[in-house]
Amino acid sequence: MTDNRALGAEREHGGEIGPTERLAMNRTGSFDWDLDSGTIDVDPAGLLVFGQDPATFDGRPPTLVKRLDQAERERLDGVVKDALTSGRSSYAARFRLDRDDGSEQWTHVQARILRDRGGRAHRIVGIVRDATSEVTHSEFVQELERRRRRQTDMVERSTRALSRAVTVDDVTAALTGPGGLARLGADGLALGLVESGSLHIIALSGESLDVLDGMRVRRLESGLPLHEVVISGRPLFTSSFQELIKGYPLLAPLAGRLPFRAAAYLPLVAQARTLGGMVLFYRQHTTFSADERNLALGLAAIVAQSLQRAILFDEERELATGLQATMLPRRIPEIEGGEIAVRYHSAWSGRQVGGDWYDVIPLPKGRVGIVVGDVQGHDTHAAAIMGQLRIALRAYAGEGHAPSTVLARASRFLAELDTERFATCTYAQVDLGTGTARAVRAGHLGPLIRHTDGRVGLPKLQGGLPLGIASVFEDEEYPETRLDLVPGETLVMCTDGLVEEPGADIGQGVEALAEAIAAGPPGAEALADHLSERFWERWGAGDDVALLVLRRSPDPGTTRAPRIHQYIHQADPEGLSEARAVVRRALRDWGMREYADDAELLTGELLGNVLLHTEGGAVLTLEVLPEPVRRVRLAVQDRSSAWPRRRTPGEAATSGRGLLLLDALAARWGVEPRGEGKAVWCEIGPAARA
């Protein structure tokens, strides 16, 4: 290599080169430093490396290093002193010095320390050479490696972020959200998709890019750089955005409004199909190297693949949810005496839709059937089976069959489909006129009831086997449970997706649902919205959810004749004391405090008889009779057909004085038949006028 440079120098000078010039090109010399005398002997080549004139060098070490700035000189001195004091036999160092032409030279010195028998250093010999080309090459390699690591990191981070994207919205969020531009190494981004012959800009990110809002949807034709890139499938790299605008007159309104110097227009191609295009904007770029172009194309390929998966997912999702929607009721019928609200949430997992459903079925004699259920599986087959089962169950209910018969026939229907699928559901026939509900359960969650005082109960419904399985095992028994809804009470039914979370006990989810129902607003629609918002995180867990809320209309009476109703469950130990407190509070609020003591006493007596001597709970009604005789009327309804009878208790008897109390405290009282049971009523207040 030295010979070639020498020949080149000879040709440049037009003649032979001298020995000094040959030394300068060699740029490697030696030195001998006598520590005792403080002098240093350096050969001519070494002096040239240090930038010294061999004719004037005085042999002193300070003169040799005078071209080094103070910091470099102190660093070199430190290396030498450390080697001398530590007892080492050699040292090496790199340092910088300024050349005559103002350029910077890297110098490398390697030296050996000679010591006497006592270990005292008395002499240093070594070589010194110009290492500028080596260091420069090393820095170039290091910079190239840093650049490659940075590019690899950009690809890895972009791939990682986009691998979690499922929908097109997810892809755009990954590109435009926090860290999105940094992962792409750009200062701005525009992303467009081809749809119906037009290019739709679906994402913009970066300063001042809002000026492109007016160009979000345009026919796919030449005249704009991104459109031409999408049409041709060839990328476009520009190092002067202003020059690019001159070549595309349609971009003229943007001149001076975009703070970018360069841009990369990239087609988004996946499996030979052009999906759209992407623009990466840069503030500082002036040129695009081959590596930078390849990096941009690689990023575009990653984005294109992610978009292809997301578009396919969205299409499949639309197909699946469309199928599912056709299987559910188109509208909920209006009902008299109450209000119903339904909510449905589809899980986000491609075609993995579930078989959850709800239905509201008008029945003879003013009744209404309500049902929520879930077909096994999370696929379009489950949704199709759900649609067939819903229609069959609706038909059986509409024929007027009892709830137990409806589920038995639905189970047989599902088994005969021979799908190897089963389904769970809860079905109830409700008479909103009387508040009576007859409910059955097939391996499903039971309903929850919010009482008028805000408490939420979980009635114990006897259950049968899931639909389909029951018929296979020839066990189609679905025992009915009677529920009583007083005016103003709300019944909530749902599928397990609302309360079930992976790794958690479903009982905790039911408790959380009960708390949310208790804290929610009274109306059915408002409560359904409240529960939807409260449990949206659970709904995002990948399971479908069906929710049905039925509220019996409240019966407040009138301003002059108010009325309240309350259901007291037989198994509720606190129900009796709470009912007495409700009566006292209501009479106080109605301005009839003088009747509170008697009303509270009679409430306890009438309810106690029902809870002690009958098989179920009781409905308490407290109302004020309108003029001309303003009295308090108290009624307790139960399901027993046995009427109370008067007894004559002895002095030591602990019971049998209920009717005696009624005679003593009430102005009037009586017993009336009520459907399957009776109601004992009494009136408290002034006697009727003659």
Solvent accessible surface area in square Angstrom, and as a share of the most:
residue,aa,sasa,rsa
1,M,167,0.75
2,T,64,0.37
3,D,108,0.56
4,N,100,0.51
5,R,121,0.44
6,A,7,0.05
7,L,82,0.41
8,G,34,0.32
9,A,19,0.14
10,E,45,0.20
11,R,182,0.66
12,E,149,0.67
13,H,123,0.55
14,G,70,0.68
15,G,38,0.36
16,E,161,0.72
17,I,15,0.07
18,G,28,0.27
19,P,108,0.68
20,T,78,0.45
21,E,73,0.33
22,R,118,0.43
23,L,57,0.28
24,A,31,0.24
25,M,45,0.20
26,N,82,0.42
27,R,61,0.22
28,T,51,0.29
29,G,5,0.05
30,S,48,0.31
31,F,16,0.07
32,D,43,0.22
33,W,52,0.18
34,D,57,0.30
35,L,47,0.23
36,D,93,0.48
37,S,71,0.46
38,G,37,0.36
39,T,67,0.39
40,I,11,0.06
41,D,103,0.53
42,V,12,0.07
43,D,50,0.26
44,P,65,0.41
45,A,4,0.03
46,G,0,0.00
47,L,7,0.04
48,L,36,0.18
49,V,0,0.00
50,F,9,0.04
51,G,31,0.30
52,Q,13,0.06
53,D,76,0.39
54,P,58,0.37
55,A,93,0.72
56,T,104,0.60
57,F,36,0.15
58,D,81,0.42
59,G,15,0.15
60,R,123,0.45
61,P,26,0.16
62,P,77,0.49
63,T,25,0.15
64,L,7,0.03
65,V,22,0.12
66,K,122,0.52
67,R,73,0.27
68,L,3,0.01
69,D,81,0.42
70,Q,109,0.48
71,A,71,0.55
72,E,13,0.06
73,R,71,0.26
74,E,101,0.45
75,R,107,0.39
76,L,20,0.10
77,D,64,0.33
78,G,38,0.36
79,V,40,0.23
80,V,13,0.08
81,K,131,0.55
82,D,77,0.40
83,A,0,0.00
84,L,46,0.23
85,T,118,0.69
86,S,65,0.42
87,G,49,0.47
88,R,103,0.38
89,S,55,0.36
90,S,54,0.35
91,Y,18,0.07
92,A,57,0.44
93,A,12,0.09
94,R,102,0.37
95,F,1,0.00
96,R,92,0.34
97,L,5,0.03
98,D,79,0.41
99,R,75,0.27
100,D,125,0.65
101,D,115,0.60
102,G,63,0.61
103,S,41,0.26
104,E,88,0.40
105,Q,1,0.01
106,W,53,0.19
107,T,0,0.00
108,H,19,0.09
109,V,10,0.05
110,Q,83,0.37
111,A,8,0.06
112,R,138,0.50
113,I,6,0.03
114,L,53,0.26
115,R,66,0.24
116,D,59,0.31
117,R,255,0.93
118,G,77,0.74
119,G,37,0.36
120,R,131,0.48
121,A,17,0.14
122,H,56,0.25
123,R,96,0.35
124,I,0,0.00
125,V,41,0.24
126,G,15,0.14
127,I,77,0.39
128,V,0,0.00
129,R,55,0.20
130,D,28,0.15
131,A,0,0.00
132,T,27,0.16
133,S,86,0.55
134,E,79,0.35
135,V,18,0.11
136,T,76,0.44
137,H,117,0.52
138,S,46,0.30
139,E,89,0.40
140,F,125,0.52
141,V,68,0.39
142,Q,93,0.41
143,E,62,0.28
144,L,40,0.20
145,E,76,0.34
146,R,109,0.40
147,R,73,0.27
148,R,125,0.46
149,R,134,0.49
150,R,124,0.45
151,Q,26,0.11
152,T,71,0.41
153,D,63,0.32
154,M,18,0.08
155,V,51,0.29
156,E,89,0.40
157,R,80,0.29
158,S,4,0.02
159,T,62,0.36
160,R,127,0.46
161,A,11,0.09
162,L,3,0.01
163,S,73,0.47
164,R,167,0.61
165,A,14,0.11
166,V,69,0.40
167,T,20,0.11
168,V,24,0.14
169,D,109,0.56
170,D,54,0.28
171,V,0,0.00
172,T,19,0.11
173,A,60,0.47
174,A,19,0.14
175,L,6,0.03
176,T,46,0.27
177,G,25,0.24
178,P,135,0.85
179,G,40,0.39
180,G,1,0.01
181,L,36,0.18
182,A,61,0.47
183,R,43,0.16
184,L,3,0.02
185,G,36,0.35
186,A,10,0.07
187,D,52,0.27
188,G,0,0.00
189,L,0,0.00
190,A,4,0.03
191,L,0,0.00
192,G,0,0.00
193,L,21,0.11
194,V,53,0.30
195,E,103,0.46
196,S,103,0.66
197,G,34,0.32
198,S,13,0.08
199,L,1,0.00
200,H,51,0.23
201,I,21,0.11
202,I,60,0.30
203,A,7,0.06
204,L,33,0.16
205,S,17,0.11
206,G,32,0.30
207,E,107,0.48
208,S,38,0.25
209,L,2,0.01
210,D,97,0.50
211,V,30,0.17
212,L,22,0.11
213,D,69,0.36
214,G,73,0.70
215,M,33,0.15
216,R,84,0.31
217,V,89,0.51
218,R,96,0.35
219,R,147,0.54
220,L,48,0.24
221,E,105,0.47
222,S,77,0.50
223,G,23,0.22
224,L,11,0.05
225,P,4,0.02
226,L,13,0.06
227,H,9,0.04
228,E,59,0.27
229,V,4,0.03
230,V,7,0.04
231,I,97,0.49
232,S,50,0.32
233,G,33,0.32
234,R,166,0.61
235,P,52,0.33
236,L,55,0.27
237,F,28,0.12
238,T,16,0.09
239,S,48,0.31
240,S,43,0.28
241,F,4,0.02
242,Q,76,0.34
243,E,100,0.45
244,L,16,0.08
245,I,9,0.04
246,K,148,0.63
247,G,55,0.53
248,Y,36,0.14
249,P,101,0.64
250,L,90,0.45
251,L,10,0.05
252,A,54,0.42
253,P,92,0.58
254,L,8,0.04
255,A,54,0.42
256,G,68,0.65
257,R,128,0.47
258,L,7,0.04
259,P,52,0.33
260,F,6,0.03
261,R,122,0.44
262,A,0,0.00
263,A,0,0.00
264,A,0,0.00
265,Y,9,0.04
266,L,0,0.00
267,P,14,0.09
268,L,0,0.00
269,V,61,0.35
270,A,6,0.05
271,Q,157,0.70
272,A,105,0.82
273,R,131,0.48
274,T,48,0.28
275,L,5,0.03
276,G,0,0.00
277,G,0,0.00
278,M,0,0.00
279,V,4,0.02
280,L,0,0.00
281,F,5,0.02
282,Y,18,0.07
283,R,72,0.26
284,Q,135,0.60
285,H,48,0.21
286,T,69,0.40
287,T,98,0.57
288,F,19,0.08
289,S,45,0.29
290,A,73,0.56
291,D,52,0.27
292,E,49,0.22
293,R,100,0.37
294,N,96,0.49
295,L,25,0.13
296,A,4,0.03
297,L,69,0.34
298,G,29,0.28
299,L,2,0.01
300,A,3,0.02
301,A,43,0.33
302,I,30,0.15
303,V,1,0.01
304,A,0,0.00
305,Q,98,0.43
306,S,4,0.03
307,L,0,0.00
308,Q,44,0.20
309,R,122,0.44
310,A,1,0.01
311,I,31,0.16
312,L,100,0.50
313,F,26,0.11
314,D,46,0.24
315,E,96,0.43
316,E,48,0.21
317,R,13,0.05
318,E,129,0.58
319,L,103,0.51
320,A,0,0.00
321,T,40,0.23
322,G,34,0.33
323,L,57,0.29
324,Q,3,0.01
325,A,64,0.50
326,T,91,0.53
327,M,44,0.20
328,L,16,0.08
329,P,22,0.14
330,R,230,0.84
331,R,184,0.67
332,I,47,0.24
333,P,27,0.17
334,E,174,0.78
335,I,37,0.19
336,E,165,0.74
337,G,33,0.32
338,G,14,0.14
339,E,64,0.28
340,I,20,0.10
341,A,2,0.01
342,V,24,0.14
343,R,54,0.20
344,Y,55,0.21
345,H,35,0.16
346,S,25,0.16
347,A,0,0.00
348,W,150,0.53
349,S,42,0.27
350,G,7,0.07
351,R,112,0.41
352,Q,93,0.41
353,V,0,0.00
354,G,1,0.01
355,G,0,0.00
356,D,2,0.01
357,W,0,0.00
358,Y,20,0.08
359,D,1,0.00
360,V,1,0.01
361,I,4,0.02
362,P,78,0.49
363,L,16,0.08
364,P,64,0.40
365,K,185,0.78
366,G,73,0.70
367,R,51,0.18
368,V,6,0.04
369,G,0,0.00
370,I,0,0.00
371,V,0,0.00
372,V,0,0.00
373,G,0,0.00
374,D,31,0.16
375,V,1,0.00
376,Q,74,0.33
377,G,26,0.25
378,H,79,0.35
379,D,41,0.21
380,T,45,0.26
381,H,83,0.37
382,A,0,0.00
383,A,0,0.00
384,A,30,0.23
385,I,1,0.01
386,M,0,0.00
387,G,2,0.02
388,Q,80,0.35
389,L,0,0.00
390,R,27,0.10
391,I,106,0.54
392,A,11,0.08
393,L,1,0.00
394,R,81,0.30
395,A,54,0.42
396,Y,45,0.17
397,A,0,0.00
398,G,39,0.37
399,E,109,0.49
400,G,36,0.34
401,H,45,0.20
402,A,38,0.29
403,P,0,0.00
404,S,33,0.21
405,T,46,0.27
406,V,0,0.00
407,L,0,0.00
408,A,13,0.10
409,R,86,0.31
410,A,0,0.00
411,S,0,0.00
412,R,104,0.38
413,F,53,0.22
414,L,2,0.01
415,A,36,0.28
416,E,130,0.58
417,L,53,0.26
418,D,120,0.62
419,T,30,0.17
420,E,166,0.74
421,R,48,0.18
422,F,65,0.27
423,A,0,0.00
424,T,23,0.13
425,C,0,0.00
426,T,1,0.01
427,Y,0,0.00
428,A,1,0.01
429,Q,6,0.03
430,V,0,0.00
431,D,41,0.21
432,L,11,0.06
433,G,63,0.61
434,T,88,0.51
435,G,0,0.00
436,T,24,0.14
437,A,0,0.00
438,R,87,0.32
439,A,1,0.01
440,V,0,0.00
441,R,61,0.22
442,A,0,0.00
443,G,39,0.37
444,H,12,0.05
445,L,45,0.22
446,G,29,0.28
447,P,4,0.02
448,L,7,0.04
449,I,8,0.04
450,R,23,0.08
451,H,18,0.08
452,T,64,0.37
453,D,57,0.30
454,G,31,0.30
455,R,68,0.25
456,V,31,0.18
457,G,23,0.22
458,L,95,0.47
459,P,23,0.15
460,K,185,0.79
461,L,12,0.06
462,Q,117,0.52
463,G,38,0.37
464,G,17,0.17
465,L,64,0.32
466,P,25,0.15
467,L,0,0.00
468,G,5,0.05
469,I,52,0.26
470,A,0,0.00
471,S,19,0.12
472,V,107,0.62
473,F,143,0.60
474,E,156,0.70
475,D,64,0.33
476,E,44,0.20
477,E,128,0.57
478,Y,3,0.01
479,P,48,0.30
480,E,59,0.26
481,T,26,0.15
482,R,51,0.19
483,L,13,0.06
484,D,15,0.08
485,L,1,0.01
486,V,1,0.00
487,P,15,0.10
488,G,13,0.13
489,E,0,0.00
490,T,1,0.00
491,L,1,0.00
492,V,0,0.00
493,M,3,0.01
494,C,5,0.03
495,T,0,0.00
496,D,41,0.21
497,G,1,0.01
498,L,0,0.00
499,V,2,0.01
500,E,79,0.35
501,E,58,0.26
502,P,119,0.75
503,G,95,0.92
504,A,46,0.36
505,D,92,0.47
506,I,60,0.30
507,G,27,0.26
508,Q,112,0.50
509,G,3,0.03
510,V,24,0.14
511,E,114,0.51
512,A,17,0.13
513,L,1,0.01
514,A,15,0.12
515,E,120,0.54
516,A,5,0.04
517,I,0,0.00
518,A,47,0.36
519,A,81,0.63
520,G,12,0.11
521,P,49,0.31
522,P,78,0.49
523,G,20,0.19
524,A,1,0.00
525,E,91,0.41
526,A,45,0.35
527,L,0,0.00
528,A,0,0.00
529,D,62,0.32
530,H,50,0.22
531,L,0,0.00
532,S,21,0.14
533,E,125,0.56
534,R,120,0.44
535,F,1,0.00
536,W,163,0.57
537,E,122,0.55
538,R,39,0.14
539,W,21,0.07
540,G,61,0.59
541,A,56,0.43
542,G,34,0.32
543,D,36,0.19
544,D,0,0.00
545,V,0,0.00
546,A,0,0.00
547,L,0,0.00
548,L,0,0.00
549,V,0,0.00
550,L,0,0.00
551,R,39,0.14
552,R,31,0.11
553,S,49,0.32
554,P,69,0.44
555,D,48,0.25
556,P,92,0.58
557,G,27,0.26
558,T,87,0.51
559,T,134,0.78
560,R,133,0.48
561,A,13,0.10
562,P,17,0.11
563,R,64,0.23
564,I,50,0.25
565,H,27,0.12
566,Q,4,0.02
567,Y,19,0.07
568,I,1,0.00
569,H,79,0.35
570,Q,72,0.32
571,A,78,0.60
572,D,34,0.17
573,P,127,0.80
574,E,105,0.47
575,G,0,0.00
576,L,54,0.27
577,S,71,0.46
578,E,47,0.21
579,A,0,0.00
580,R,89,0.33
581,A,46,0.35
582,V,22,0.12
583,V,0,0.00
584,R,96,0.35
585,R,110,0.40
586,A,10,0.08
587,L,0,0.00
588,R,110,0.40
589,D,97,0.50
590,W,55,0.19
591,G,63,0.61
592,M,9,0.04
593,R,152,0.56
594,E,122,0.55
595,Y,41,0.16
596,A,1,0.01
597,D,93,0.48
598,D,48,0.25
599,A,0,0.00
600,E,32,0.14
601,L,83,0.41
602,L,0,0.00
603,T,0,0.00
604,G,13,0.13
605,E,46,0.21
606,L,11,0.05
607,L,0,0.00
608,G,24,0.23
609,N,60,0.31
610,V,9,0.05
611,L,36,0.18
612,L,134,0.67
613,H,127,0.57
614,T,20,0.12
615,E,170,0.76
616,G,12,0.12
617,G,5,0.04
618,A,1,0.01
619,V,22,0.13
620,L,2,0.01
621,T,22,0.13
622,L,0,0.00
623,E,27,0.12
624,V,2,0.01
625,L,41,0.20
626,P,79,0.50
627,E,99,0.44
628,P,111,0.70
629,V,38,0.22
630,R,56,0.20
631,R,10,0.04
632,V,0,0.00
633,R,38,0.14
634,L,0,0.00
635,A,9,0.07
636,V,2,0.01
637,Q,48,0.21
638,D,6,0.03
639,R,75,0.27
640,S,27,0.18
641,S,88,0.57
642,A,71,0.55
643,W,134,0.47
644,P,53,0.33
645,R,182,0.66
646,R,131,0.48
647,R,111,0.41
648,T,137,0.80
649,P,31,0.20
650,G,45,0.43
651,E,181,0.81
652,A,98,0.76
653,A,37,0.29
654,T,136,0.79
655,S,66,0.43
656,G,17,0.16
657,R,91,0.33
658,G,9,0.09
659,L,24,0.12
660,L,78,0.39
661,L,54,0.27
662,L,1,0.00
663,D,65,0.34
664,A,79,0.62
665,L,52,0.26
666,A,15,0.11
667,A,43,0.33
668,R,122,0.45
669,W,69,0.24
670,G,15,0.14
671,V,29,0.17
672,E,56,0.25
673,P,101,0.63
674,R,89,0.32
675,G,87,0.84
676,E,123,0.55
677,G,9,0.08
678,K,12,0.05
679,A,0,0.00
680,V,13,0.08
681,W,23,0.08
682,C,0,0.00
683,E,4,0.02
684,I,5,0.02
685,G,22,0.21
686,P,70,0.44
687,A,83,0.65
688,A,68,0.53
689,R,209,0.76
690,A,156,1.21
